[in-house]
């Protein structure tokens, strides 16, 4: 099985991938590491404190790394992963206010925090995953207030019962409106 773990930065992709790789005895392929190893970082965005990678070049480079049956691909660049080489896409979701806290703790620049919180709020990664891989290959797992073990259990459930985790289960805008916190996120 080839599983792509994706989601907004800060949702726990790497943590889940490491735990899942132990359970499945699968190799991990991290998009960011492939980009660095292949010299694909073309420029540095000073405002966001991050390298810029062209998705098409990364997609071509990934072909050399995706050999074998048990692979977990990790990253948020959905458009860089060849759709025919993935069996299931797991989109990790995290409450936007918790995401903001995590990213600030990681000392992300404010512009990057805001962009990623907005992307989570608006389902950006989920929408891109469904658009590129199709609804049947994508599952959505809300890891809010879950420790690593609980999140891993949910991801394993999603792998074996994907019909229970179909896209559309998470609606942050409605949730934040009901909590009275939507304005906080939009500040």
Helices and strands as residue ranges (DSSP letters): E 2-7, H 13-24, E 27-30, H 31-37, E 41-45, E 50-53, H 55-62, E 71-74, G 78-80, G 83-85, E 88-93, H 96-105, H 110-121, H 124-133, G 135-137, E 138-142, H 148-160, G 162-165, H 172-179, H 182-186
